């Protein structure tokens, strides 16, 4: 299941970040989005979703949300 299929307001655990782009993976890691970390979809917006990771909220686009496996 990926982040686009998640229900709003429900906490999930990140299983994997499925991307070939090492720069993107490093960016997500710097946000705290890596295997074993909790993530919550706060709301859906056109072109993606707003997620809560640790103490921050981030707007993630559709392609990035598809790469985050929960």
N, C-alpha and C positions, 0 to 999 in steps of 0.2 A: 504494500500500500504506500502511496506517496502522499506528500503534503497537500496536494490539491483535493484528495479524497477525504481529508480529515474533517471532522465536525467542529464547528466554531465553539470555543470555550472549553474544549476537552483537552486534557494534557496527554501528550504522547511522548514516547522515548525515540530519539533518533537512532535508527539502526545502521544507516550507511549514507554516504554522500556519493552518488553514482555519477561521476563526471570524469572526463579525460583531461579537463583543464586544471592543471596544478595550481595556477594562480587563483582560480575561483575556489578551489578546495582550501587553499591557504586563507583566503578572505573569509570564508565561512567559519574556519577554525578560529580566526581572530575574533569573530562575533560570539564564539562559544557554541557554535553549531557543529557538533561532532558526535560520533557514536557514543551512546550511553547517556546523553544529556536530554533533559526534558524540554519539550517545545510545545507551545500552545498557539493555535490559530485564533487570533483575537477577532478578526473580521475579514470579509472578502471585499475586495475592491476590483474595479475594472482592470484587467491585465495582471491580476495576481492576488496576493493576500497580505494581511498584516499579521506578523507573528511575534510572540513574546519568547525571548530566549534570555535566560538568567534575569537580569534587571532591566533589559532593554527591549524596545519594540522596533521592529524593522519591517519595511515594505519589501516584499519579495515578489519578483515577477513570475509569470507562469512557467517559463522554462526552468528557472531555478527551483521552483516548488516541485516540479516533476522529478528533479534530480535528488531530492531529499526523501529518503526512504524511512518510513516510520513503522 
